[in-house]
Amino acid sequence: MSKQELPVFASGCCAPLVAEPIAEDEAAEVARVFKALGDPIRLRLLSLIGAHESGRAAGEGVCVCELTGAFTVTAPTISHHLKVLREAGLLDHERRGTWVYYWIVPATLKRLTGVLALPEALAADTR
Protein backbone atom coordinates (compact mmCIF):
# COMPACT_ATOMS: atom_id res chain seq x y z
CA MET A 1 0.00 0.00 0.00
CA SER A 2 1.42 3.38 -0.96
CA LYS A 3 1.82 6.25 1.44
CA GLN A 4 -1.07 8.04 -0.29
CA GLU A 5 -3.49 5.22 0.37
CA LEU A 6 -5.00 4.91 3.80
CA PRO A 7 -6.70 1.86 5.26
CA VAL A 8 -10.40 2.21 4.58
CA PHE A 9 -11.70 0.70 7.78
CA ALA A 10 -10.38 1.18 11.25
CA SER A 11 -9.88 -2.11 13.03
CA GLY A 12 -13.07 -3.41 14.52
CA CYS A 13 -15.24 -1.20 12.30
CA CYS A 14 -18.26 -1.40 12.04
CA ALA A 15 -21.41 -2.76 13.64
CA PRO A 16 -24.28 -3.58 11.29
CA LEU A 17 -26.03 -0.38 10.22
CA VAL A 18 -29.37 -1.52 11.61
CA ALA A 19 -27.92 -2.76 14.92
CA GLU A 20 -26.73 0.63 16.15
CA PRO A 21 -26.21 4.11 14.72
CA ILE A 22 -22.98 4.49 12.78
CA ALA A 23 -20.49 7.10 13.94
CA GLU A 24 -19.69 10.02 11.66
CA ASP A 25 -16.09 8.94 10.97
CA GLU A 26 -17.14 5.35 10.32
CA ALA A 27 -19.86 6.54 7.95
CA ALA A 28 -17.27 8.50 5.96
CA GLU A 29 -15.02 5.43 5.70
CA VAL A 30 -17.83 3.11 4.60
CA ALA A 31 -19.28 5.68 2.18
CA ARG A 32 -15.91 5.93 0.45
CA VAL A 33 -15.98 2.22 -0.32
CA PHE A 34 -19.59 2.29 -1.49
CA LYS A 35 -18.82 5.30 -3.66
CA ALA A 36 -16.05 3.30 -5.33
CA LEU A 37 -18.55 0.51 -6.00
CA GLY A 38 -21.15 2.95 -7.31
CA ASP A 39 -19.75 2.94 -10.83
CA PRO A 40 -20.76 0.09 -13.19
CA ILE A 41 -17.25 -0.25 -14.63
CA ARG A 42 -15.67 -0.50 -11.19
CA LEU A 43 -18.30 -2.97 -10.04
CA ARG A 44 -17.62 -5.13 -13.11
CA LEU A 45 -13.85 -4.87 -12.60
CA LEU A 46 -14.18 -6.03 -9.00
CA SER A 47 -16.43 -8.87 -10.15
CA LEU A 48 -14.06 -9.94 -12.94
CA ILE A 49 -11.09 -9.94 -10.60
CA GLY A 50 -12.95 -11.72 -7.80
CA ALA A 51 -14.38 -14.34 -10.15
CA HIS A 52 -10.91 -15.17 -11.48
CA GLU A 53 -9.15 -17.79 -9.35
CA SER A 54 -5.93 -15.76 -9.27
CA GLY A 55 -7.91 -12.64 -8.34
CA ARG A 56 -8.80 -14.20 -5.01
CA ALA A 57 -5.21 -15.02 -4.06
CA ALA A 58 -3.08 -12.28 -2.55
CA GLY A 59 0.16 -11.95 -4.44
CA GLU A 60 -1.08 -13.78 -7.55
CA GLY A 61 -3.65 -11.52 -9.16
CA VAL A 62 -5.15 -10.92 -12.56
CA CYS A 63 -3.13 -9.08 -15.19
CA VAL A 64 -4.64 -5.79 -16.29
CA CYS A 65 -4.13 -7.09 -19.84
CA GLU A 66 -6.83 -9.70 -19.13
CA LEU A 67 -9.32 -7.05 -17.99
CA THR A 68 -9.23 -4.35 -20.65
CA GLY A 69 -10.82 -6.49 -23.39
CA ALA A 70 -14.07 -6.79 -21.42
CA PHE A 71 -14.76 -3.04 -21.76
CA THR A 72 -15.32 -0.54 -24.54
CA VAL A 73 -13.42 2.20 -22.69
CA THR A 74 -9.71 2.96 -23.12
CA ALA A 75 -6.91 1.36 -21.12
CA PRO A 76 -6.20 4.63 -19.24
CA THR A 77 -9.86 4.72 -18.17
CA ILE A 78 -9.58 1.16 -16.85
CA SER A 79 -6.40 2.15 -15.00
CA HIS A 80 -8.24 5.07 -13.40
CA HIS A 81 -11.07 2.82 -12.20
CA LEU A 82 -8.60 0.27 -10.82
CA LYS A 83 -6.85 3.08 -8.95
CA VAL A 84 -10.16 4.14 -7.36
CA LEU A 85 -10.80 0.54 -6.25
CA ARG A 86 -7.26 0.32 -4.84
CA GLU A 87 -7.60 3.58 -2.94
CA ALA A 88 -10.89 2.37 -1.48
CA GLY A 89 -9.09 -0.70 -0.15
CA LEU A 90 -11.01 -3.15 -2.34
CA LEU A 91 -8.03 -4.22 -4.46
CA ASP A 92 -4.33 -4.62 -4.02
CA HIS A 93 -1.78 -4.82 -6.80
CA GLU A 94 1.78 -5.58 -7.81
CA ARG A 95 3.78 -4.47 -10.84
CA ARG A 96 5.59 -7.27 -12.67
CA GLY A 97 7.62 -5.91 -15.54
CA THR A 98 5.33 -3.82 -17.71
CA TRP A 99 2.09 -5.33 -16.36
CA VAL A 100 0.17 -4.80 -13.13
CA TYR A 101 -1.65 -7.65 -11.40
CA TYR A 102 -4.69 -7.08 -9.18
CA TRP A 103 -6.43 -9.13 -6.50
CA ILE A 104 -9.31 -8.47 -4.14
CA VAL A 105 -8.80 -7.63 -0.47
CA PRO A 106 -11.08 -10.07 1.36
CA ALA A 107 -10.94 -8.16 4.65
CA THR A 108 -12.57 -5.10 3.05
CA LEU A 109 -15.35 -7.19 1.49
CA LYS A 110 -15.88 -8.97 4.81
CA ARG A 111 -16.23 -5.65 6.62
CA LEU A 112 -18.73 -4.41 4.04
CA THR A 113 -20.71 -7.61 4.54
CA GLY A 114 -20.68 -6.97 8.29
CA VAL A 115 -21.94 -3.43 7.84
CA LEU A 116 -24.86 -4.69 5.76
CA ALA A 117 -25.62 -7.71 7.93
CA LEU A 118 -28.96 -8.02 9.64
CA PRO A 119 -29.04 -8.81 13.35
CA GLU A 120 -30.54 -12.26 13.97
CA ALA A 121 -33.82 -10.78 15.24
CA LEU A 122 -34.38 -8.92 11.97
CA ALA A 123 -33.06 -11.72 9.76
CA ALA A 124 -35.73 -14.06 11.15
CA ASP A 125 -38.50 -11.59 10.22
CA THR A 126 -39.80 -12.60 6.80
CA ARG A 127 -42.24 -9.73 6.27
C-alpha positions in Angstrom: 0.0 0.0 0.0 1.4 3.4 -1.0 1.8 6.3 1.4 -1.1 8.0 -0.3 -3.5 5.2 0.4 -5.0 4.9 3.8 -6.7 1.9 5.3 -10.4 2.2 4.6 -11.7 0.7 7.8 -10.4 1.2 11.2 -9.9 -2.1 13.0 -13.1 -3.4 14.5 -15.2 -1.2 12.3 -18.3 -1.4 12.0 -21.4 -2.8 13.6 -24.3 -3.6 11.3 -26.0 -0.4 10.2 -29.4 -1.5 11.6 -27.9 -2.8 14.9 -26.7 0.6 16.2 -26.2 4.1 14.7 -23.0 4.5 12.8 -20.5 7.1 13.9 -19.7 10.0 11.7 -16.1 8.9 11.0 -17.1 5.3 10.3 -19.9 6.5 8.0 -17.3 8.5 6.0 -15.0 5.4 5.7 -17.8 3.1 4.6 -19.3 5.7 2.2 -15.9 5.9 0.5 -16.0 2.2 -0.3 -19.6 2.3 -1.5 -18.8 5.3 -3.7 -16.0 3.3 -5.3 -18.5 0.5 -6.0 -21.1 3.0 -7.3 -19.7 2.9 -10.8 -20.8 0.1 -13.2 -17.3 -0.2 -14.6 -15.7 -0.5 -11.2 -18.3 -3.0 -10.0 -17.6 -5.1 -13.1 -13.9 -4.9 -12.6 -14.2 -6.0 -9.0 -16.4 -8.9 -10.2 -14.1 -9.9 -12.9 -11.1 -9.9 -10.6 -13.0 -11.7 -7.8 -14.4 -14.3 -10.2 -10.9 -15.2 -11.5 -9.1 -17.8 -9.3 -5.9 -15.8 -9.3 -7.9 -12.6 -8.3 -8.8 -14.2 -5.0 -5.2 -15.0 -4.1 -3.1 -12.3 -2.5 0.2 -11.9 -4.4 -1.1 -13.8 -7.5 -3.6 -11.5 -9.2 -5.1 -10.9 -12.6 -3.1 -9.1 -15.2 -4.6 -5.8 -16.3 -4.1 -7.1 -19.8 -6.8 -9.7 -19.1 -9.3 -7.0 -18.0 -9.2 -4.4 -20.6 -10.8 -6.5 -23.4 -14.1 -6.8 -21.4 -14.8 -3.0 -21.8 -15.3 -0.5 -24.5 -13.4 2.2 -22.7 -9.7 3.0 -23.1 -6.9 1.4 -21.1 -6.2 4.6 -19.2 -9.9 4.7 -18.2 -9.6 1.2 -16.9 -6.4 2.1 -15.0 -8.2 5.1 -13.4 -11.1 2.8 -12.2 -8.6 0.3 -10.8 -6.8 3.1 -8.9 -10.2 4.1 -7.4 -10.8 0.5 -6.3 -7.3 0.3 -4.8 -7.6 3.6 -2.9 -10.9 2.4 -1.5 -9.1 -0.7 -0.1 -11.0 -3.2 -2.3 -8.0 -4.2 -4.5 -4.3 -4.6 -4.0 -1.8 -4.8 -6.8 1.8 -5.6 -7.8 3.8 -4.5 -10.8 5.6 -7.3 -12.7 7.6 -5.9 -15.5 5.3 -3.8 -17.7 2.1 -5.3 -16.4 0.2 -4.8 -13.1 -1.6 -7.7 -11.4 -4.7 -7.1 -9.2 -6.4 -9.1 -6.5 -9.3 -8.5 -4.1 -8.8 -7.6 -0.5 -11.1 -10.1 1.4 -10.9 -8.2 4.6 -12.6 -5.1 3.1 -15.3 -7.2 1.5 -15.9 -9.0 4.8 -16.2 -5.7 6.6 -18.7 -4.4 4.0 -20.7 -7.6 4.5 -20.7 -7.0 8.3 -21.9 -3.4 7.8 -24.9 -4.7 5.8 -25.6 -7.7 7.9 -29.0 -8.0 9.6 -29.0 -8.8 13.3 -30.5 -12.3 14.0 -33.8 -10.8 15.2 -34.4 -8.9 12.0 -33.1 -11.7 9.8 -35.7 -14.1 11.1 -38.5 -11.6 10.2 -39.8 -12.6 6.8 -42.2 -9.7 6.3 
